[in-house]
Structures are given as C-alpha cells and as structure tokens.
C-alpha cells in the first residue's frame, strides 16, 4: 500500500476526538467559605479500607497538587496518616465522612491533629471505573513485516463525593460532587493510535476548583514546615 493511500485511510481515524463531559456541584454549609490562616493547613484524605472500594492515590495526589497551586498550604497525606497511626490504616480507617468526624472527637486523636497544624480536612470517596467497551484490535507479525488492524473503544466514569471539614470548630464547610465521563478510542492501521479521555484529570480539576472557592488562603499563609510524626502508639494505651 502506498504512503498516500495509508494517509487517506488513517485521516478519518485521526479526526476522532476523545472528549470528556463533567458535572460538578457544590454545597456550602454556612453560605460562605472559610479562610486558611497562617500556621494552618489542609490535608486531603481518600477512603481507604481493605475489601472495599478505595479512592485512587493518584486522584488524591492530583487534588493536593491542584490545591497547592491555588496557594493553599497542603499537609502531605502520608505524613498525616503516619501521625495518626494506627487509626487511619486500611483495617481501622473510617468508611464515611461522618465516621471520620466521630473519630476526631477522641481527645488523643484531636491532640495529634493539632500537633500537625491541620485545620481543614478534605475527605474523598469515589473512584474511576470502566463502564463499557467494544470493538477489537488485532496485531500480527510476518516475514514481510507486522502491524495492527481494528478499532476499539472504552468508556470510563469518574465519580467522587468530597466533604470539607473544619476540625477546629467540628463543623462541615461544604460538599462537592463530580461526575466526569468520556469515551476513549483506539483506531489501528499498522500502528495503534490511542485517543484517551482523561476523566480522572477532569474530575480532579473540577473538585479542586470548587474546594478553592470554599477554602481561601489568608494574606499571611505559607506552606507548613515539615514536622516528624508523633510516636506511634496503640489506641487505648
């Protein structure tokens, strides 16, 4: 097949565009947001429980990075989990934002949270999953050469519920929900050309933008200094 003929066949496939549609909703508990003052920080936590749905670490990290880009001081999730050991380990971690609020009422846990400087907690529950797919792509190798032929597609949905808590006042600041869906394509004529719908990225930016409206940095806010986690002890000791 001539190079020109290949281009004529490949061109329609290249015109396919992987697009994402997303819907983001915000609810404020008090009708207004909150200000993160100097010395305070925000931590982003995802649902993590063995044997059940867990929020992807990549999504939590994306939200944390996006909040940091909005000048909000973000406390590293891993450092916070270490400081709270063992209450946020997968076998003991709360499975809902309400259960998390109840956990924070424990005096010893509240003391540990104050030691980190975390004032606001962002709790994320949800996941990105493939909901449908179709088509096929086959590849072969022969003495004359090799290549792929076919067309595949798959649809993904990123659905998350986010709660923002004011730990000091033991009160919710607001909630954010996002649902992003998109279809990815894989046309293949000699070489597969993946056209990826980045639903998780779109959901992350939508969530971070809404959190940025609920939590705003004060004029004297700066990134919190790294502090070593407290000594790990068992509950009730």
Secondary structure, DSSP 8 states (H G I E B T S, - for coil): --HHHHHHHHHHHHT----EEEEEEEEESSSS-EEE-TT-EEEEEE---TTS----HHHHHHHHHHHHHTT--EE-HHHHHHHTTTTTSTTT--SSHHHHHHHTTSHHHHHHHHHHTEEEEEEEEEEEEEEEEEEEEEEEEETTEEEEEEEEEEEEEEEEEEEEEETTTTEEEEEEEEEEEEEEEEEEEESEEEE---HHHHHHHHHHHHHHHHEEE-TT--------------TT-
